[in-house]
């Protein structure tokens, strides 16, 4: 079925902050705007629901099932966005339309349009003007960073070459698909021409960028900095061992404050838990790099920790507090089982105690608790 712009569309988001997902969502939203579709916040008026899904735990899956069942009962047509939409395929089948993150341009298969989704950047250089009308995902960056209008979000790759045992991305997606360096540089050149010099590199894992096109993140960063001396690059996700391995090659940019932000998701510090997660790295070497960054630059360092992972003891949980002082912000994500994705026989220990400890340290170490 092909829908035309006589349809009223309501956007509903069941997600935890993810810049890669947010950026694709903005493109989908603006695709409808530039093609003259009407957006409503009234579910009674809408006949199409665009349901945005990012991140997965049992609570969000249950909430999504409830939303889908509710909208189906109202005879709404439902569009499910992004990677975890696949986990609903078995139950709902062709009652829903599924748009995967890599194939977001597939939205054009279901809606009439005059302007291609890949061309809408010509109409909206400043994404945040429109997204803030419907969602507050980017507001935190407006408050935490100055000169928000100088920010450009650039997707360098989708999916991930890693194989972490807990991860919904690898369980549902496949291998990395990267943009060419030429395409990325051309996009950034256009953004710089529009006075955007704060470049956020978006990916499920930025280091996975190189794995399918025989280049690497270091070469890309070098090319970006050659464009303009005022450019600053924000690395939104990098596997810790790769930061250690290639740190000497980007250290000069960090010292010069040309890389003001890096997300280094260590996920845990217990060797046993890391082995179960299939994340093989030396934590002490990572901390050496983080320490050097903190002592010699103003770079903001963010971290992700997964707690309550399979049989995590209270002692192993407390171990995650050991290096909080090296980070400017740490996000704690509660692990939970989801059928067909995670461990079948997950065992949880002392969850209430873990929450109590987190809340005690929340302000001191700028902890964000995501459940």
C-alpha positions in Angstrom: 0.0 0.0 0.0 1.2 3.5 -0.9 0.1 6.3 1.4 -0.4 9.9 0.2 -0.2 13.2 2.1 -3.8 13.2 2.9 -2.9 10.9 5.9 -2.4 12.4 9.3 0.7 11.1 11.1 1.5 10.8 14.8 5.0 10.1 16.0 5.5 8.0 19.1 8.9 7.2 20.6 9.7 4.3 22.9 13.5 4.8 23.2 16.5 5.7 25.3 18.8 8.4 24.0 20.8 7.3 21.0 22.2 10.0 18.7 22.4 7.6 15.7 18.7 6.7 16.1 17.8 10.3 16.8 19.5 11.5 13.6 17.7 9.0 11.5 14.4 9.8 13.2 14.9 13.5 12.3 15.4 12.6 8.7 12.2 10.6 8.6 10.3 13.4 10.3 11.6 16.0 7.9 10.9 13.7 5.0 7.2 14.0 5.9 7.5 17.8 6.5 9.1 18.6 3.1 6.6 16.3 1.3 3.7 18.2 2.8 2.4 15.5 5.2 0.4 16.7 8.2 1.8 15.9 11.6 -0.6 15.6 14.6 -0.2 14.9 18.3 -3.8 13.7 18.6 -4.0 9.9 18.2 -7.7 10.2 17.5 -7.1 12.3 14.4 -4.1 10.3 13.1 -4.5 7.2 10.9 -0.8 6.4 10.7 1.5 5.9 13.8 5.3 6.1 13.3 6.7 4.2 16.3 10.4 4.9 17.0 12.3 2.1 18.8 15.8 2.3 20.1 17.5 0.2 22.8 15.9 -2.9 24.1 15.1 -4.3 27.6 12.2 -6.3 28.9 10.4 -3.2 30.2 10.6 -1.4 26.8 9.5 -4.5 24.9 6.5 -4.9 27.1 5.6 -1.2 26.7 5.9 -1.5 23.0 3.7 -4.5 22.8 1.1 -2.6 24.8 1.4 0.4 22.4 1.1 -1.8 19.3 -1.9 -3.7 20.6 -3.6 -0.4 21.5 -3.0 1.2 18.2 -4.1 -1.9 16.3 -7.3 -1.9 18.3 -7.9 1.7 17.0 -7.4 0.5 13.4 -4.2 2.5 13.0 -1.5 1.7 10.4 1.8 1.3 12.3 5.3 2.0 11.0 8.0 0.5 13.2 11.4 2.1 13.0 15.0 0.7 13.5 16.8 -2.4 14.4 14.8 -3.9 17.2 11.5 -3.7 15.3 12.4 -7.2 14.1 11.6 -8.8 17.4 8.0 -7.9 16.9 7.8 -9.6 13.4 6.9 -13.0 14.7 3.8 -11.8 16.7 2.5 -9.1 14.3 3.7 -10.2 10.9 2.3 -8.1 8.0 0.1 -6.1 10.3 3.0 -3.7 10.7 5.5 -2.0 8.4 9.2 -2.5 9.5 11.9 0.1 8.6 15.4 -1.0 9.6 18.0 1.6 10.5 20.3 0.9 7.6 17.4 0.9 5.2 15.6 4.1 6.4 15.2 5.2 2.8 12.7 2.4 2.5 10.2 4.8 3.9 9.9 6.0 0.3 8.4 2.6 -0.7 5.3 3.3 1.4 4.7 7.0 1.0 4.2 9.3 -2.0 6.9 11.9 -2.2 8.3 14.7 -4.4 11.6 15.1 -2.5 13.9 12.1 -1.9 14.9 11.6 1.8 18.6 11.8 0.8 18.0 15.3 -0.6 16.2 16.8 2.3 19.4 18.3 3.7 19.0 20.9 1.1 15.9 22.1 2.9 16.9 21.6 6.5 20.5 22.2 7.4 19.7 22.7 11.0 18.0 19.5 12.1 17.2 20.6 15.7 14.6 23.3 14.6 12.2 20.6 13.6 13.0 17.8 16.0 12.5 20.0 19.0 8.9 20.5 18.0 8.2 16.7 18.6 11.0 15.4 20.8 13.6 16.6 23.3 16.3 14.1 22.4 18.8 16.8 21.4 18.0 19.3 24.1 20.7 18.0 26.4 23.3 18.9 23.9 21.8 22.4 23.6 22.2 22.9 27.4 25.6 21.1 27.8 27.4 22.6 24.7 27.7 26.2 23.6 27.0 27.3 20.0 24.5 24.5 19.4 23.8 25.9 15.9 27.3 25.0 14.9 26.7 21.2 15.4 26.4 18.8 12.5 25.5 15.1 12.9 27.3 12.9 10.4 26.5 9.1 10.1 29.8 7.4 9.2 28.6 3.8 9.5 25.7 1.6 10.6 25.9 -1.7 12.5 29.0 -3.0 14.2 31.8 -5.5 13.6 32.0 -6.5 17.2 30.2 -9.5 18.8 29.3 -8.6 22.3 27.1 -11.2 23.9 24.6 -8.8 25.5 24.0 -6.6 22.5 20.7 -6.3 20.6 22.6 -4.6 17.7 24.6 -7.7 16.8 21.7 -10.0 17.5 19.4 -8.2 15.1 21.7 -6.4 12.7 24.5 -7.8 10.5 27.9 -6.5 9.8 29.1 -2.9 9.4 28.0 -0.8 6.4 30.1 2.4 6.1 29.9 5.5 4.1 32.8 6.2 1.8 35.3 8.7 3.1 34.6 10.8 0.0 30.8 11.0 0.8 31.5 11.8 4.5 34.0 14.6 3.6 31.6 16.1 1.1 28.8 16.2 3.7 31.1 17.8 6.2 32.4 20.3 3.6 28.8 21.3 3.0 28.1 21.7 6.7 31.2 23.8 7.2 30.0 26.0 4.4 26.9 26.5 6.6 29.1 27.5 9.6 28.8 24.1 11.3 32.2 23.2 12.7 31.3 20.9 15.6 31.1 17.5 13.8 29.5 14.6 15.7 30.5 11.3 14.1 27.6 8.9 14.5 27.9 5.1 14.5 27.0 2.0 16.5 30.8 1.9 16.9 32.9 4.5 15.3 35.9 2.2 15.0 33.8 -0.3 13.0 33.7 2.4 10.3 36.8 1.0 8.6 35.9 -2.7 8.6 34.1 -3.0 5.2 35.8 -0.3 3.0 39.5 -0.7 3.7 40.1 2.6 5.5 40.0 3.6 9.1 38.8 6.1 11.6 42.2 7.8 11.9 42.4 8.4 8.2 38.9 9.9 8.2 39.7 12.2 11.2 42.9 13.4 9.5 40.9 14.2 6.3 38.2 16.0 8.3 40.7 18.3 10.1 42.4 19.2 6.8 39.1 20.8 5.7 39.2 23.6 8.2 41.3 24.6 11.3 38.1 25.4 13.3 36.6 22.0 13.0 36.2 19.9 16.1 35.3 16.2 16.0 33.1 14.5 18.6 33.5 10.7 18.7 30.2 9.3 19.9 31.2 5.7 20.4 34.5 3.9 20.2 35.5 0.4 21.4 37.9 0.9 24.3 40.7 -1.4 23.0 40.9 0.5 19.7 41.2 3.8 21.5 44.2 2.3 23.4 45.7 0.8 20.2 45.6 4.0 18.2 45.7 6.6 20.9 49.2 7.9 19.9 47.8 8.7 16.4 45.0 11.0 17.7 46.6 12.2 20.9 47.8 15.5 19.3 44.2 16.4 18.3 43.0 15.7 21.9 45.7 17.8 23.4 44.8 20.6 21.0 41.1 20.3 22.0 40.1 19.4 18.5 38.4 16.2 19.9 36.4 17.7 22.8 34.2 14.6 23.4 34.7 10.8 23.3 32.3 8.1 24.5 34.3 5.2 25.6 31.8 2.5 26.7 33.9 0.1 28.9 30.6 -1.6 30.0 32.2 -3.3 33.1 35.5 -3.7 35.0 35.1 -7.3 36.2 37.3 -9.7 34.2 34.7 -12.4 34.6 31.8 -10.2 33.4 33.8 -8.8 30.5 34.7 -12.4 29.4 31.0 -13.3 29.4 30.3 -10.1 27.5 32.9 -11.1 24.9 34.7 -7.9 25.4 38.4 -8.7 25.5 40.6 -5.8 26.7 42.9 -4.8 29.5 41.0 -2.3 31.7 44.2 -1.0 33.2 45.5 0.1 29.8 42.3 1.8 29.1 42.5 3.7 32.4 46.1 4.8 31.5 44.8 6.4 28.3 41.8 8.1 30.1 44.2 9.4 32.8 46.4 10.9 30.1 43.4 12.6 28.4 42.2 14.1 31.7 45.6 15.4 32.7 46.4 16.9 29.3 43.2 18.1 27.7 39.7 19.4 28.3 38.1 16.5 26.5 34.8 15.3 27.9 34.8 11.6 28.5 31.6 9.6 28.8 31.1 5.9 29.7 28.5 3.2 29.6 28.2 0.5 32.2 25.8 -2.5 32.0 24.9 -3.6 35.5 22.9 -6.6 36.7 24.4 -8.7 33.9 24.1 -12.4 34.2 25.0 -13.4 37.8 26.7 -10.1 38.5 27.4 -10.1 42.3 27.2 -7.0 44.5 31.0 -7.1 44.8 31.4 -7.0 41.0 28.9 -4.2 40.7 30.8 -2.1 43.3 33.9 -2.7 41.2 32.3 -0.5 38.5 32.7 2.5 40.8 36.4 2.2 40.9 37.2 4.5 37.9 34.2 6.8 37.8 36.4 9.8 38.6 38.0 9.5 35.1 34.7 10.2 33.4 32.7 13.4 33.2 29.5 11.3 32.9 28.6 7.6 33.2 25.4 6.0 32.0 24.3 2.9 33.9 22.1 0.6 31.9 20.2 -2.2 33.6 20.5 -5.5 31.8 17.4 -7.6 31.3 16.5 -10.6 29.3 14.5 -10.4 26.1 13.3 -13.6 24.4 15.4 -14.6 21.4 18.0 -12.0 22.1 19.7 -12.5 25.4 20.6 -15.3 27.9 17.8 -17.7 28.4 18.4 -18.2 32.2 19.4 -14.9 33.5 20.0 -14.7 37.2 19.9 -11.3 39.0 21.4 -10.7 42.4 20.8 -7.8 44.9 19.2 -5.4 42.3 17.6 -3.3 45.0 20.9 -2.8 46.7 22.5 -1.8 43.4 20.0 0.9 42.8 20.5 2.2 46.3 24.3 2.5 45.8 23.8 4.1 42.4 21.5 6.8 43.8 24.0 7.6 46.6 26.8 8.2 44.0 24.6 9.8 41.3 25.3 13.4 41.9 29.0 13.0 42.9 29.9 11.2 39.7 27.3 12.6 37.3 25.6 9.2 36.8 22.6 8.8 34.5 20.6 5.6 35.4 18.8 4.2 32.4 16.4 1.4 33.1 
